[in-house]
Amino acid sequence: MLHVLQAESTLMLVIELVLLGVKLFAFINSLLYSSEAYNAANKLTKPAWTIILGLGLAVQVVLGGPLGILNLVFTIAAFVYLADVRPALASLTRR
């Protein structure tokens, strides 16, 4: 029984660290594009995305645990940014 609990604890730690990495990457990436790029892509403004992603990062660091409702909401926001906003911004700018 102890091995099962250790495995579960390890799995939850890995999930939490992966989600923290996703949120950190999304937040840092949101800072790299100009405000004009967000407007040209018809997405929320740069301050809106950086606040959403920054709050998501802060919630995970402060509250921890990948299964809290706030954490799930901000995880979805980070995945929306990475799947929808980031490709739209990248298509408008050359790097």
Number of C-alpha atoms within 10 A of each C-alpha: 5 7 8 9 10 11 11 12 12 12 12 15 15 13 15 18 16 13 21 20 13 16 27 18 15 23 23 13 14 25 13 9 16 13 14 12 18 21 13 11 17 12 17 12 15 19 13 12 21 17 13 17 24 19 17 25 25 17 16 22 13 9 11 16 18 20 12 12 10 15 22 16 12 21 21 14 18 26 16 13 22 19 11 12 19 19 12 18 21 13 10 13 10 6 4
